[in-house]
Amino acid sequence: MSDTGPIAQAVQLEIHRKMTGEQRLLLALEMSDFARELSSQRIRLENPNWSPALIARELVRIALLPRPLPARLR
């Protein structure tokens, strides 16, 4: 499933093929940072009174745990 048309997808693939391994790794890290920032913003909007530490903890929970934290860990 893709929201990119076949022509744009071919151009994108060609660009990625021409990138060095280091460039592809940096792109992946930038995309990961961007996704993490989007998630942090959503958490912040849904919980405006939370401290940055609580937001960071929730971000880690979302990334690593499929369910909410047990009560004893909250």
PQR file of N, CA, C, O and H, with PARSE charges and radii, in Angstrom:
ATOM      1  N   MET A   1       0.838  -1.167   0.000 -0.4000 1.5000
ATOM      2  CA  MET A   1       0.000   0.000   0.000 -0.0000 2.0000
ATOM      3  C   MET A   1       0.890   1.239   0.000  0.5500 1.7000
ATOM      4  O   MET A   1       1.821   1.345   0.798 -0.5500 1.4000
ATOM      5  N   SER A   2       0.599   2.167  -0.895 -0.4000 1.5000
ATOM      6  CA  SER A   2       1.436   3.347  -1.016 -0.0000 2.0000
ATOM      7  C   SER A   2       0.595   4.539  -1.454  0.5500 1.7000
ATOM      8  O   SER A   2      -0.365   4.392  -2.211 -0.5500 1.4000
ATOM      9  H   SER A   2      -0.157   2.081  -1.543  0.4000 1.0000
ATOM     10  N   ASP A   3       0.962   5.700  -0.977 -0.4000 1.5000
ATOM     11  CA  ASP A   3       0.279   6.914  -1.423 -0.0000 2.0000
ATOM     12  C   ASP A   3       1.120   7.643  -2.472  0.5500 1.7000
ATOM     13  O   ASP A   3       0.823   8.781  -2.838 -0.5500 1.4000
ATOM     14  H   ASP A   3       1.742   5.819  -0.363  0.4000 1.0000
ATOM     15  N   THR A   4       2.164   6.982  -2.948 -0.4000 1.5000
ATOM     16  CA  THR A   4       3.057   7.556  -3.953 -0.0000 2.0000
ATOM     17  C   THR A   4       2.762   6.926  -5.308  0.5500 1.7000
ATOM     18  O   THR A   4       2.668   5.705  -5.436 -0.5500 1.4000
ATOM     19  H   THR A   4       2.406   6.058  -2.651  0.4000 1.0000
ATOM     20  N   GLY A   5       2.620   7.776  -6.308 -0.4000 1.5000
ATOM     21  CA  GLY A   5       2.358   7.277  -7.662 -0.0000 2.0000
ATOM     22  C   GLY A   5       3.560   6.537  -8.222  0.5500 1.7000
ATOM     23  O   GLY A   5       4.677   6.709  -7.733 -0.5500 1.4000
ATOM     24  H   GLY A   5       2.697   8.768  -6.203  0.4000 1.0000
ATOM     25  N   PRO A   6       3.344   5.719  -9.237 -0.5600 1.5000
ATOM     26  CA  PRO A   6       4.426   4.894  -9.784  0.2800 2.0000
ATOM     27  C   PRO A   6       5.601   5.705 -10.334  0.5500 1.7000
ATOM     28  O   PRO A   6       6.750   5.288 -10.185 -0.5500 1.4000
ATOM     29  N   ILE A   7       5.344   6.832 -10.953 -0.4000 1.5000
ATOM     30  CA  ILE A   7       6.440   7.639 -11.508 -0.0000 2.0000
ATOM     31  C   ILE A   7       7.263   8.239 -10.370  0.5500 1.7000
ATOM     32  O   ILE A   7       8.492   8.177 -10.385 -0.5500 1.4000
ATOM     33  H   ILE A   7       4.411   7.171 -11.073  0.4000 1.0000
ATOM     34  N   ALA A   8       6.578   8.820  -9.383 -0.4000 1.5000
ATOM     35  CA  ALA A   8       7.287   9.400  -8.240 -0.0000 2.0000
ATOM     36  C   ALA A   8       8.044   8.319  -7.479  0.5500 1.7000
ATOM     37  O   ALA A   8       9.152   8.554  -6.996 -0.5500 1.4000
ATOM     38  H   ALA A   8       5.579   8.870  -9.370  0.4000 1.0000
ATOM     39  N   GLN A   9       7.453   7.146  -7.374 -0.4000 1.5000
ATOM     40  CA  GLN A   9       8.104   6.037  -6.671 -0.0000 2.0000
ATOM     41  C   GLN A   9       9.384   5.619  -7.390  0.5500 1.7000
ATOM     42  O   GLN A   9      10.392   5.327  -6.747 -0.5500 1.4000
ATOM     43  H   GLN A   9       6.553   6.955  -7.766  0.4000 1.0000
ATOM     44  N   ALA A  10       9.347   5.591  -8.719 -0.4000 1.5000
ATOM     45  CA  ALA A  10      10.542   5.231  -9.489 -0.0000 2.0000
ATOM     46  C   ALA A  10      11.644   6.272  -9.302  0.5500 1.7000
ATOM     47  O   ALA A  10      12.815   5.920  -9.162 -0.5500 1.4000
ATOM     48  H   ALA A  10       8.528   5.829  -9.242  0.4000 1.0000
ATOM     49  N   VAL A  11      11.275   7.544  -9.300 -0.4000 1.5000
ATOM     50  CA  VAL A  11      12.252   8.613  -9.085 -0.0000 2.0000
ATOM     51  C   VAL A  11      12.860   8.490  -7.687  0.5500 1.7000
ATOM     52  O   VAL A  11      14.074   8.605  -7.515 -0.5500 1.4000
ATOM     53  H   VAL A  11      10.324   7.830  -9.414  0.4000 1.0000
ATOM     54  N   GLN A  12      12.006   8.257  -6.698 -0.4000 1.5000
ATOM     55  CA  GLN A  12      12.480   8.117  -5.323 -0.0000 2.0000
ATOM     56  C   GLN A  12      13.437   6.933  -5.203  0.5500 1.7000
ATOM     57  O   GLN A  12      14.477   7.045  -4.553 -0.5500 1.4000
ATOM     58  H   GLN A  12      11.020   8.163  -6.837  0.4000 1.0000
ATOM     59  N   LEU A  13      13.102   5.817  -5.812 -0.4000 1.5000
ATOM     60  CA  LEU A  13      13.952   4.626  -5.756 -0.0000 2.0000
ATOM     61  C   LEU A  13      15.309   4.913  -6.395  0.5500 1.7000
ATOM     62  O   LEU A  13      16.344   4.498  -5.875 -0.5500 1.4000
ATOM     63  H   LEU A  13      12.257   5.727  -6.339  0.4000 1.0000
ATOM     64  N   GLU A  14      15.301   5.611  -7.504 -0.4000 1.5000
ATOM     65  CA  GLU A  14      16.560   5.949  -8.175 -0.0000 2.0000
ATOM     66  C   GLU A  14      17.427   6.851  -7.293  0.5500 1.7000
ATOM     67  O   GLU A  14      18.642   6.664  -7.217 -0.5500 1.4000
ATOM     68  H   GLU A  14      14.460   5.948  -7.927  0.4000 1.0000
ATOM     69  N   ILE A  15      16.812   7.816  -6.636 -0.4000 1.5000
ATOM     70  CA  ILE A  15      17.548   8.693  -5.721 -0.0000 2.0000
ATOM     71  C   ILE A  15      18.156   7.879  -4.590  0.5500 1.7000
ATOM     72  O   ILE A  15      19.320   8.076  -4.241 -0.5500 1.4000
ATOM     73  H   ILE A  15      15.825   7.968  -6.698  0.4000 1.0000
ATOM     74  N   HIS A  16      17.378   6.966  -4.013 -0.4000 1.5000
ATOM     75  CA  HIS A  16      17.888   6.135  -2.916 -0.0000 2.0000
ATOM     76  C   HIS A  16      19.018   5.226  -3.381  0.5500 1.7000
ATOM     77  O   HIS A  16      19.967   4.990  -2.634 -0.5500 1.4000
ATOM     78  H   HIS A  16      16.433   6.806  -4.296  0.4000 1.0000
ATOM     79  N   ARG A  17      18.931   4.722  -4.584 -0.4000 1.5000
ATOM     80  CA  ARG A  17      19.998   3.852  -5.119 -0.0000 2.0000
ATOM     81  C   ARG A  17      21.310   4.608  -5.276  0.5500 1.7000
ATOM     82  O   ARG A  17      22.384   4.026  -5.121 -0.5500 1.4000
ATOM     83  H   ARG A  17      18.160   4.914  -5.191  0.4000 1.0000
ATOM     84  N   LYS A  18      21.232   5.887  -5.579 -0.4000 1.5000
ATOM     85  CA  LYS A  18      22.436   6.697  -5.779 -0.0000 2.0000
ATOM     86  C   LYS A  18      23.049   7.172  -4.462  0.5500 1.7000
ATOM     87  O   LYS A  18      24.176   7.667  -4.450 -0.5500 1.4000
ATOM     88  H   LYS A  18      20.360   6.360  -5.705  0.4000 1.0000
ATOM     89  N   MET A  19      22.324   7.028  -3.363 -0.4000 1.5000
ATOM     90  CA  MET A  19      22.832   7.469  -2.060 -0.0000 2.0000
ATOM     91  C   MET A  19      23.847   6.470  -1.527  0.5500 1.7000
ATOM     92  O   MET A  19      23.768   5.269  -1.789 -0.5500 1.4000
ATOM     93  H   MET A  19      21.408   6.626  -3.372  0.4000 1.0000
ATOM     94  N   THR A  20      24.804   6.999  -0.773 -0.4000 1.5000
ATOM     95  CA  THR A  20      25.753   6.110  -0.104 -0.0000 2.0000
ATOM     96  C   THR A  20      25.043   5.468   1.091  0.5500 1.7000
ATOM     97  O   THR A  20      23.957   5.895   1.485 -0.5500 1.4000
ATOM     98  H   THR A  20      24.869   7.973  -0.560  0.4000 1.0000
ATOM     99  N   GLY A  21      25.663   4.452   1.651 -0.4000 1.5000
ATOM    100  CA  GLY A  21      25.109   3.819   2.839 -0.0000 2.0000
ATOM    101  C   GLY A  21      24.972   4.817   3.985  0.5500 1.7000
ATOM    102  O   GLY A  21      23.984   4.802   4.718 -0.5500 1.4000
ATOM    103  H   GLY A  21      26.545   4.105   1.331  0.4000 1.0000
ATOM    104  N   GLU A  22      25.971   5.682   4.130 -0.4000 1.5000
ATOM    105  CA  GLU A  22      25.929   6.695   5.186 -0.0000 2.0000
ATOM    106  C   GLU A  22      24.758   7.654   4.967  0.5500 1.7000
ATOM    107  O   GLU A  22      24.068   8.015   5.920 -0.5500 1.4000
ATOM    108  H   GLU A  22      26.774   5.694   3.534  0.4000 1.0000
ATOM    109  N   GLN A  23      24.532   8.065   3.728 -0.4000 1.5000
ATOM    110  CA  GLN A  23      23.415   8.970   3.432 -0.0000 2.0000
ATOM    111  C   GLN A  23      22.069   8.308   3.732  0.5500 1.7000
ATOM    112  O   GLN A  23      21.164   8.945   4.270 -0.5500 1.4000
ATOM    113  H   GLN A  23      25.092   7.772   2.953  0.4000 1.0000
ATOM    114  N   ARG A  24      21.946   7.029   3.379 -0.4000 1.5000
ATOM    115  CA  ARG A  24      20.689   6.311   3.661 -0.0000 2.0000
ATOM    116  C   ARG A  24      20.467   6.164   5.161  0.5500 1.7000
ATOM    117  O   ARG A  24      19.342   6.297   5.644 -0.5500 1.4000
ATOM    118  H   ARG A  24      22.681   6.512   2.942  0.4000 1.0000
ATOM    119  N   LEU A  25      21.538   5.891   5.892 -0.4000 1.5000
ATOM    120  CA  LEU A  25      21.424   5.781   7.345 -0.0000 2.0000
ATOM    121  C   LEU A  25      21.010   7.115   7.959  0.5500 1.7000
ATOM    122  O   LEU A  25      20.132   7.155   8.821 -0.5500 1.4000
ATOM    123  H   LEU A  25      22.452   5.783   5.500  0.4000 1.0000
ATOM    124  N   LEU A  26      21.635   8.205   7.524 -0.4000 1.5000
ATOM    125  CA  LEU A  26      21.274   9.530   8.038 -0.0000 2.0000
ATOM    126  C   LEU A  26      19.819   9.870   7.721  0.5500 1.7000
ATOM    127  O   LEU A  26      19.118  10.448   8.552 -0.5500 1.4000
ATOM    128  H   LEU A  26      22.348   8.173   6.824  0.4000 1.0000
ATOM    129  N   LEU A  27      19.367   9.510   6.521 -0.4000 1.5000
ATOM    130  CA  LEU A  27      17.966   9.743   6.155 -0.0000 2.0000
ATOM    131  C   LEU A  27      17.035   8.957   7.075  0.5500 1.7000
ATOM    132  O   LEU A  27      16.025   9.486   7.539 -0.5500 1.4000
ATOM    133  H   LEU A  27      19.936   9.041   5.846  0.4000 1.0000
ATOM    134  N   ALA A  28      17.372   7.702   7.338 -0.4000 1.5000
ATOM    135  CA  ALA A  28      16.546   6.876   8.228 -0.0000 2.0000
ATOM    136  C   ALA A  28      16.505   7.472   9.632  0.5500 1.7000
ATOM    137  O   ALA A  28      15.450   7.492  10.266 -0.5500 1.4000
ATOM    138  H   ALA A  28      18.193   7.272   6.961  0.4000 1.0000
ATOM    139  N   LEU A  29      17.642   7.954  10.120 -0.4000 1.5000
ATOM    140  CA  LEU A  29      17.675   8.561  11.456 -0.0000 2.0000
ATOM    141  C   LEU A  29      16.848   9.847  11.498  0.5500 1.7000
ATOM    142  O   LEU A  29      16.147  10.102  12.477 -0.5500 1.4000
ATOM    143  H   LEU A  29      18.499   7.938   9.605  0.4000 1.0000
ATOM    144  N   GLU A  30      16.928  10.653  10.442 -0.4000 1.5000
ATOM    145  CA  GLU A  30      16.128  11.874  10.381 -0.0000 2.0000
ATOM    146  C   GLU A  30      14.636  11.545  10.362  0.5500 1.7000
ATOM    147  O   GLU A  30      13.841  12.218  11.017 -0.5500 1.4000
ATOM    148  H   GLU A  30      17.497  10.446   9.647  0.4000 1.0000
ATOM    149  N   MET A  31      14.261  10.514   9.615 -0.4000 1.5000
ATOM    150  CA  MET A  31      12.851  10.113   9.560 -0.0000 2.0000
ATOM    151  C   MET A  31      12.385   9.612  10.919  0.5500 1.7000
ATOM    152  O   MET A  31      11.254   9.878  11.324 -0.5500 1.4000
ATOM    153  H   MET A  31      14.908   9.967   9.083  0.4000 1.0000
ATOM    154  N   SER A  32      13.248   8.892  11.624 -0.4000 1.5000
ATOM    155  CA  SER A  32      12.911   8.394  12.955 -0.0000 2.0000
ATOM    156  C   SER A  32      12.719   9.558  13.928  0.5500 1.7000
ATOM    157  O   SER A  32      11.773   9.568  14.714 -0.5500 1.4000
ATOM    158  H   SER A  32      14.167   8.676  11.295  0.4000 1.0000
ATOM    159  N   ASP A  33      13.620  10.533  13.869 -0.4000 1.5000
ATOM    160  CA  ASP A  33      13.490  11.717  14.723 -0.0000 2.0000
ATOM    161  C   ASP A  33      12.198  12.459  14.437  0.5500 1.7000
ATOM    162  O   ASP A  33      11.513  12.906  15.358 -0.5500 1.4000
ATOM    163  H   ASP A  33      14.389  10.525  13.230  0.4000 1.0000
ATOM    164  N   PHE A  34      11.864  12.592  13.152 -0.4000 1.5000
ATOM    165  CA  PHE A  34      10.640  13.291  12.760 -0.0000 2.0000
ATOM    166  C   PHE A  34       9.403  12.565  13.295  0.5500 1.7000
ATOM    167  O   PHE A  34       8.488  13.195  13.826 -0.5500 1.4000
ATOM    168  H   PHE A  34      12.420  12.229  12.404  0.4000 1.0000
ATOM    169  N   ALA A  35       9.383  11.248  13.153 -0.4000 1.5000
ATOM    170  CA  ALA A  35       8.245  10.468  13.649 -0.0000 2.0000
ATOM    171  C   ALA A  35       8.123  10.585  15.168  0.5500 1.7000
ATOM    172  O   ALA A  35       7.019  10.691  15.703 -0.5500 1.4000
ATOM    173  H   ALA A  35      10.126  10.736  12.722  0.4000 1.0000
ATOM    174  N   ARG A  36       9.263  10.566  15.855 -0.4000 1.5000
ATOM    175  CA  ARG A  36       9.248  10.701  17.311 -0.0000 2.0000
ATOM    176  C   ARG A  36       8.726  12.081  17.721  0.5500 1.7000
ATOM    177  O   ARG A  36       7.976  12.197  18.690 -0.5500 1.4000
ATOM    178  H   ARG A  36      10.159  10.480  15.421  0.4000 1.0000
ATOM    179  N   GLU A  37       9.120  13.121  16.991 -0.4000 1.5000
ATOM    180  CA  GLU A  37       8.643  14.469  17.310 -0.0000 2.0000
ATOM    181  C   GLU A  37       7.136  14.588  17.057  0.5500 1.7000
ATOM    182  O   GLU A  37       6.429  15.222  17.841 -0.5500 1.4000
ATOM    183  H   GLU A  37       9.729  13.027  16.204  0.4000 1.0000
ATOM    184  N   LEU A  38       6.641  13.987  15.974 -0.4000 1.5000
ATOM    185  CA  LEU A  38       5.192  13.996  15.725 -0.0000 2.0000
ATOM    186  C   LEU A  38       4.443  13.303  16.858  0.5500 1.7000
ATOM    187  O   LEU A  38       3.412  13.795  17.319 -0.5500 1.4000
ATOM    188  H   LEU A  38       7.215  13.472  15.338  0.4000 1.0000
ATOM    189  N   SER A  39       4.954  12.178  17.301 -0.4000 1.5000
ATOM    190  CA  SER A  39       4.316  11.456  18.405 -0.0000 2.0000
ATOM    191  C   SER A  39       4.349  12.275  19.687  0.5500 1.7000
ATOM    192  O   SER A  39       3.369  12.311  20.431 -0.5500 1.4000
ATOM    193  H   SER A  39       5.792  11.779  16.927  0.4000 1.0000
ATOM    194  N   SER A  40       5.469  12.928  19.943 -0.4000 1.5000
ATOM    195  CA  SER A  40       5.581  13.769  21.142 -0.0000 2.0000
ATOM    196  C   SER A  40       4.571  14.911  21.098  0.5500 1.7000
ATOM    197  O   SER A  40       3.948  15.232  22.110 -0.5500 1.4000
ATOM    198  H   SER A  40       6.265  12.899  19.338  0.4000 1.0000
ATOM    199  N   GLN A  41       4.410  15.518  19.932 -0.4000 1.5000
ATOM    200  CA  GLN A  41       3.446  16.607  19.790 -0.0000 2.0000
ATOM    201  C   GLN A  41       2.026  16.125  20.068  0.5500 1.7000
ATOM    202  O   GLN A  41       1.248  16.818  20.724 -0.5500 1.4000
ATOM    203  H   GLN A  41       4.916  15.257  19.110  0.4000 1.0000
ATOM    204  N   ARG A  42       1.687  14.931  19.565 -0.4000 1.5000
ATOM    205  CA  ARG A  42       0.350  14.381  19.808 -0.0000 2.0000
ATOM    206  C   ARG A  42       0.126  14.139  21.298  0.5500 1.7000
ATOM    207  O   ARG A  42      -0.929  14.472  21.838 -0.5500 1.4000
ATOM    208  H   ARG A  42       2.319  14.368  19.033  0.4000 1.0000
ATOM    209  N   ILE A  43       1.119  13.563  21.952 -0.4000 1.5000
ATOM    210  CA  ILE A  43       1.014  13.308  23.394 -0.0000 2.0000
ATOM    211  C   ILE A  43       0.847  14.634  24.135  0.5500 1.7000
ATOM    212  O   ILE A  43       0.023  14.738  25.043 -0.5500 1.4000
ATOM    213  H   ILE A  43       1.976  13.292  21.513  0.4000 1.0000
ATOM    214  N   ARG A  44       1.622  15.637  23.753 -0.4000 1.5000
ATOM    215  CA  ARG A  44       1.556  16.953  24.398 -0.0000 2.0000
ATOM    216  C   ARG A  44       0.175  17.580  24.220  0.5500 1.7000
ATOM    217  O   ARG A  44      -0.365  18.165  25.159 -0.5500 1.4000
ATOM    218  H   ARG A  44       2.292  15.552  23.015  0.4000 1.0000
ATOM    219  N   LEU A  45      -0.405  17.462  23.013 -0.4000 1.5000
ATOM    220  CA  LEU A  45      -1.743  18.012  22.752 -0.0000 2.0000
ATOM    221  C   LEU A  45      -2.815  17.290  23.563  0.5500 1.7000
ATOM    222  O   LEU A  45      -3.751  17.915  24.062 -0.5500 1.4000
ATOM    223  H   LEU A  45       0.034  16.988  22.250  0.4000 1.0000
ATOM    224  N   GLU A  46      -2.673  15.979  23.689 -0.4000 1.5000
ATOM    225  CA  GLU A  46      -3.661  15.192  24.434 -0.0000 2.0000
ATOM    226  C   GLU A  46      -3.504  15.337  25.946  0.5500 1.7000
ATOM    227  O   GLU A  46      -4.443  15.064  26.694 -0.5500 1.4000
ATOM    228  H   GLU A  46      -1.912  15.472  23.284  0.4000 1.0000
ATOM    229  N   ASN A  47      -2.328  15.763  26.399 -0.4000 1.5000
ATOM    230  CA  ASN A  47      -2.036  15.860  27.834 -0.0000 2.0000
ATOM    231  C   ASN A  47      -1.292  17.172  28.109  0.5500 1.7000
ATOM    232  O   ASN A  47      -0.106  17.150  28.440 -0.5500 1.4000
ATOM    233  H   ASN A  47      -1.566  15.984  25.791  0.4000 1.0000
ATOM    234  N   PRO A  48      -1.972  18.303  27.977 -0.5600 1.5000
ATOM    235  CA  PRO A  48      -1.292  19.601  28.070  0.2800 2.0000
ATOM    236  C   PRO A  48      -0.644  19.886  29.424  0.5500 1.7000
ATOM    237  O   PRO A  48       0.246  20.732  29.501 -0.5500 1.4000
ATOM    238  N   ASN A  49      -1.058  19.215  30.475 -0.4000 1.5000
ATOM    239  CA  ASN A  49      -0.488  19.468  31.801 -0.0000 2.0000
ATOM    240  C   ASN A  49       0.702  18.574  32.136  0.5500 1.7000
ATOM    241  O   ASN A  49       1.292  18.703  33.208 -0.5500 1.4000
ATOM    242  H   ASN A  49      -1.781  18.528  30.412  0.4000 1.0000
ATOM    243  N   TRP A  50       1.052  17.675  31.235 -0.4000 1.5000
ATOM    244  CA  TRP A  50       2.153  16.753  31.500 -0.0000 2.0000
ATOM    245  C   TRP A  50       3.497  17.459  31.382  0.5500 1.7000
ATOM    246  O   TRP A  50       3.678  18.352  30.555 -0.5500 1.4000
ATOM    247  H   TRP A  50       0.572  17.570  30.364  0.4000 1.0000
ATOM    248  N   SER A  51       4.428  17.041  32.220 -0.4000 1.5000
ATOM    249  CA  SER A  51       5.796  17.552  32.165 -0.0000 2.0000
ATOM    250  C   SER A  51       6.528  16.910  30.981  0.5500 1.7000
ATOM    251  O   SER A  51       6.086  15.887  30.458 -0.5500 1.4000
ATOM    252  H   SER A  51       4.281  16.315  32.892  0.4000 1.0000
ATOM    253  N   PRO A  52       7.636  17.506  30.564 -0.5600 1.5000
ATOM    254  CA  PRO A  52       8.436  16.876  29.499  0.2800 2.0000
ATOM    255  C   PRO A  52       8.870  15.454  29.859  0.5500 1.7000
ATOM    256  O   PRO A  52       8.963  14.596  28.981 -0.5500 1.4000
ATOM    257  N   ALA A  53       9.134  15.202  31.130 -0.4000 1.5000
ATOM    258  CA  ALA A  53       9.537  13.852  31.551 -0.0000 2.0000
ATOM    259  C   ALA A  53       8.404  12.850  31.354  0.5500 1.7000
ATOM    260  O   ALA A  53       8.640  11.727  30.908 -0.5500 1.4000
ATOM    261  H   ALA A  53       9.059  15.899  31.843  0.4000 1.0000
ATOM    262  N   LEU A  54       7.178  13.246  31.681 -0.4000 1.5000
ATOM    263  CA  LEU A  54       6.032  12.342  31.482 -0.0000 2.0000
ATOM    264  C   LEU A  54       5.792  12.095  29.993  0.5500 1.7000
ATOM    265  O   LEU A  54       5.455  10.983  29.588 -0.5500 1.4000
ATOM    266  H   LEU A  54       6.986  14.159  32.043  0.4000 1.0000
ATOM    267  N   ILE A  55       5.964  13.121  29.198 -0.4000 1.5000
ATOM    268  CA  ILE A  55       5.787  12.964  27.753 -0.0000 2.0000
ATOM    269  C   ILE A  55       6.834  12.000  27.211  0.5500 1.7000
ATOM    270  O   ILE A  55       6.515  11.125  26.406 -0.5500 1.4000
ATOM    271  H   ILE A  55       6.237  14.025  29.527  0.4000 1.0000
ATOM    272  N   ALA A  56       8.074  12.152  27.646 -0.4000 1.5000
ATOM    273  CA  ALA A  56       9.143  11.250  27.197 -0.0000 2.0000
ATOM    274  C   ALA A  56       8.866   9.820  27.631  0.5500 1.7000
ATOM    275  O   ALA A  56       9.080   8.886  26.858 -0.5500 1.4000
ATOM    276  H   ALA A  56       8.333  12.862  28.301  0.4000 1.0000
ATOM    277  N   ARG A  57       8.393   9.637  28.859 -0.4000 1.5000
ATOM    278  CA  ARG A  57       8.084   8.287  29.352 -0.0000 2.0000
ATOM    279  C   ARG A  57       6.962   7.655  28.540  0.5500 1.7000
ATOM    280  O   ARG A  57       7.022   6.468  28.220 -0.5500 1.4000
ATOM    281  H   ARG A  57       8.219  10.396  29.487  0.4000 1.0000
ATOM    282  N   GLU A  58       5.937   8.439  28.205 -0.4000 1.5000
ATOM    283  CA  GLU A  58       4.831   7.920  27.404 -0.0000 2.0000
ATOM    284  C   GLU A  58       5.302   7.566  25.999  0.5500 1.7000
ATOM    285  O   GLU A  58       4.847   6.577  25.425 -0.5500 1.4000
ATOM    286  H   GLU A  58       5.888   9.403  28.465  0.4000 1.0000
ATOM    287  N   LEU A  59       6.200   8.357  25.446 -0.4000 1.5000
ATOM    288  CA  LEU A  59       6.745   8.065  24.124 -0.0000 2.0000
ATOM    289  C   LEU A  59       7.483   6.729  24.127  0.5500 1.7000
ATOM    290  O   LEU A  59       7.342   5.933  23.199 -0.5500 1.4000
ATOM    291  H   LEU A  59       6.569   9.161  25.913  0.4000 1.0000
ATOM    292  N   VAL A  60       8.266   6.489  25.171 -0.4000 1.5000
ATOM    293  CA  VAL A  60       8.975   5.212  25.302 -0.0000 2.0000
ATOM    294  C   VAL A  60       7.976   4.071  25.479  0.5500 1.7000
ATOM    295  O   VAL A  60       8.133   3.004  24.885 -0.5500 1.4000
ATOM    296  H   VAL A  60       8.381   7.136  25.925  0.4000 1.0000
ATOM    297  N   ARG A  61       6.947   4.301  26.298 -0.4000 1.5000
ATOM    298  CA  ARG A  61       5.940   3.264  26.515 -0.0000 2.0000
ATOM    299  C   ARG A  61       5.268   2.891  25.212  0.5500 1.7000
ATOM    300  O   ARG A  61       5.102   1.706  24.920 -0.5500 1.4000
ATOM    301  H   ARG A  61       6.819   5.168  26.780  0.4000 1.0000
ATOM    302  N   ILE A  62       4.882   3.872  24.428 -0.4000 1.5000
ATOM    303  CA  ILE A  62       4.220   3.606  23.151 -0.0000 2.0000
ATOM    304  C   ILE A  62       5.138   2.802  22.234  0.5500 1.7000
ATOM    305  O   ILE A  62       4.692   1.887  21.543 -0.5500 1.4000
ATOM    306  H   ILE A  62       5.016   4.834  24.665  0.4000 1.0000
ATOM    307  N   ALA A  63       6.418   3.150  22.236 -0.4000 1.5000
ATOM    308  CA  ALA A  63       7.376   2.480  21.352 -0.0000 2.0000
ATOM    309  C   ALA A  63       7.671   1.044  21.781  0.5500 1.7000
ATOM    310  O   ALA A  63       7.891   0.175  20.937 -0.5500 1.4000
ATOM    311  H   ALA A  63       6.780   3.894  22.798  0.4000 1.0000
ATOM    312  N   LEU A  64       7.675   0.794  23.087 -0.4000 1.5000
ATOM    313  CA  LEU A  64       8.157  -0.500  23.575 -0.0000 2.0000
ATOM    314  C   LEU A  64       7.102  -1.416  24.166  0.5500 1.7000
ATOM    315  O   LEU A  64       7.297  -2.631  24.206 -0.5500 1.4000
ATOM    316  H   LEU A  64       7.497   1.499  23.772  0.4000 1.0000
ATOM    317  N   LEU A  65       5.997  -0.865  24.622 -0.4000 1.5000
ATOM    318  CA  LEU A  65       4.995  -1.703  25.279 -0.0000 2.0000
ATOM    319  C   LEU A  65       3.666  -1.659  24.520  0.5500 1.7000
ATOM    320  O   LEU A  65       3.220  -0.583  24.121 -0.5500 1.4000
ATOM    321  H   LEU A  65       5.839   0.122  24.590  0.4000 1.0000
ATOM    322  N   PRO A  66       3.040  -2.800  24.321 -0.5600 1.5000
ATOM    323  CA  PRO A  66       1.768  -2.812  23.588  0.2800 2.0000
ATOM    324  C   PRO A  66       0.580  -2.332  24.413  0.5500 1.7000
ATOM    325  O   PRO A  66      -0.464  -1.985  23.861 -0.5500 1.4000
ATOM    326  N   ARG A  67       0.736  -2.313  25.732 -0.4000 1.5000
ATOM    327  CA  ARG A  67      -0.370  -1.922  26.618 -0.0000 2.0000
ATOM    328  C   ARG A  67       0.077  -0.813  27.562  0.5500 1.7000
ATOM    329  O   ARG A  67       1.275  -0.556  27.682 -0.5500 1.4000
ATOM    330  H   ARG A  67       1.584  -2.595  26.181  0.4000 1.0000
ATOM    331  N   PRO A  68      -0.858  -0.157  28.232 -0.5600 1.5000
ATOM    332  CA  PRO A  68      -0.472   0.861  29.225  0.2800 2.0000
ATOM    333  C   PRO A  68       0.384   0.259  30.339  0.5500 1.7000
ATOM    334  O   PRO A  68       0.337  -0.942  30.607 -0.5500 1.4000
ATOM    335  N   LEU A  69       1.162   1.125  30.975 -0.4000 1.5000
ATOM    336  CA  LEU A  69       1.981   0.675  32.100 -0.0000 2.0000
ATOM    337  C   LEU A  69       1.108   0.128  33.221  0.5500 1.7000
ATOM    338  O   LEU A  69       0.007   0.630  33.446 -0.5500 1.4000
ATOM    339  H   LEU A  69       1.200   2.100  30.757  0.4000 1.0000
ATOM    340  N   PRO A  70       1.586  -0.897  33.928 -0.5600 1.5000
ATOM    341  CA  PRO A  70       0.853  -1.375  35.106  0.2800 2.0000
ATOM    342  C   PRO A  70       0.756  -0.263  36.141  0.5500 1.7000
ATOM    343  O   PRO A  70       1.618   0.616  36.192 -0.5500 1.4000
ATOM    344  N   ALA A  71      -0.275  -0.294  36.958 -0.4000 1.5000
ATOM    345  CA  ALA A  71      -0.524   0.758  37.943 -0.0000 2.0000
ATOM    346  C   ALA A  71       0.689   1.013  38.836  0.5500 1.7000
ATOM    347  O   ALA A  71       0.976   2.163  39.169 -0.5500 1.4000
ATOM    348  H   ALA A  71      -0.975  -1.008  36.917  0.4000 1.0000
ATOM    349  N   ARG A  72       1.393  -0.027  39.221 -0.4000 1.5000
ATOM    350  CA  ARG A  72       2.522   0.142  40.137 -0.0000 2.0000
ATOM    351  C   ARG A  72       3.688   0.915  39.505  0.5500 1.7000
ATOM    352  O   ARG A  72       4.558   1.416  40.217 -0.5500 1.4000
ATOM    353  H   ARG A  72       1.160  -0.961  38.950  0.4000 1.0000
ATOM    354  N   LEU A  73       3.704   1.011  38.185 -0.4000 1.5000
ATOM    355  CA  LEU A  73       4.779   1.729  37.493 -0.0000 2.0000
ATOM    356  C   LEU A  73       4.396   3.144  37.081  0.5500 1.7000
ATOM    357  O   LEU A  73       5.242   3.891  36.588 -0.5500 1.4000
ATOM    358  H   LEU A  73       2.997   0.604  37.606  0.4000 1.0000
ATOM    359  N   ARG A  74       3.160   3.516  37.271 -0.4000 1.5000
ATOM    360  CA  ARG A  74       2.718   4.861  36.864 -0.0000 2.0000
ATOM    361  C   ARG A  74       3.142   5.910  37.829  0.5500 1.7000
ATOM    362  O   ARG A  74       2.847   7.089  37.628 -0.5500 1.4000
ATOM    363  H   ARG A  74       2.474   2.909  37.671  0.4000 1.0000
TER
END
